[in-house]
């Protein structure tokens, strides 16, 4: 038969280009279906989620001077529906994160040895809580960010925000931190594939730390430096955890290669041991 069953795959994880594309298509379909299923949950609780996401605006409006207006409205007739879809999909992305994160990682796994799989899968198991932790921390920072950005308007003025613009900012803000907290997982994945040795990660730690603080400085537009530090330190710590995991993977790989080379050393008769 021309078709090969999944269990007949090369034990070393080698795949043809066509097999890679079919594998990618299959895992993409599974991820999309999982996100759509999670979006149903988001649609069910849309009203509660909308109230939660717009809470910073309502709290700020309560502190505004009399006569000033701070609110989120729906200026276009299609805004209410489009926001419903956007929030539902966003919730679907978060709810289904265990599935699509695993699909991404499983696409990489066939190229790893059994020992590397055990080591890396243990770290990937933290991907979901890392993603959720990043989303949660960004939500904690959100009220300060909104207040800072709207504070430039005079007290006598009004902040009448379009719902699409406001929620687009909020969802991107939360998603950006969630994905940023996944950076160590992808660094370990690149290392496991042999594309990013740990020595390069160690050599570039200063650049990595600077980029972590730069990212938080851009994403937390508040004058409070402690807020930036609070968000940056976990990212820096996760980077060094990824460096440590990658160093262990490189060390195991070096020992394995050394043992293979030693077994292949020819003896005096020209044969190998």
Beta strands, then each sheet from edge to edge (+ up, - down):
strand 1: 70-73
strand 2: 159-162
sheet 1: 1+ 2+
end
